[in-house]
Amino acid sequence: MILHCVFCQFRAEADQQMRDGVMGELDAFASGLEGVISFDFGPNRDFEGKSVGFTDGFVIRFANRSALDTYAEHPTHKALGARLCALCVGGTDGIMVFDLTV
């Protein structure tokens, strides 16, 4: 299983409605793909103070690498990803991705 973790530094102008909108669309899109087990998103609580600036994130569980590749290459993912980047500090610089094999 692949755990795809995405952490975002949203710009101050990106209000909660904008954030929730793009996250909700990513959830609806990903959840309809074969091999997607779950999609969860929300605000960063940062209880340990180790991720300053990363305000929100999401995690997708994929059955395997092939499912992740299908998601990554899909035109809808690319369009939603561009919208997400536009809401983040420095565009792609405001996004951190971890892919873990679990």
HUZIZI-V751461 format. One record per backbone hydrogen bond with DSSP energy under -1.0 kcal/mol. CO is the residue of the C=O (numbers start at 0). NH is the residue of the N-H. Records with the same first field share a line. If there is no record, write none. Layout:
CO: NH / NH
This chain:
0: 101
1: 61
2: 99
3: 59
4: 97
5: 57
6: 95
7: 54 / 55
8: 88
10: 13
12: 14
14: 18
15: 19
16: 20
17: 21
18: 22
19: 23
20: 24
21: 25
22: 26
23: 27
24: 28
25: 29
26: 30
28: 31
29: 32
32: 35
34: 62
37: 60
39: 58
41: 56
45: 48
50: 53
52: 54
54: 43
55: 7
56: 41
57: 5
58: 39
59: 3
60: 36 / 37
61: 1
63: 67
64: 68
65: 69
66: 70
67: 71
68: 72
73: 77
74: 78
75: 79
76: 80
77: 81
78: 82
79: 83
80: 84
81: 85
83: 86
84: 87
86: 10
87: 90
89: 92
90: 93
91: 94
93: 8
95: 6
97: 4
99: 2
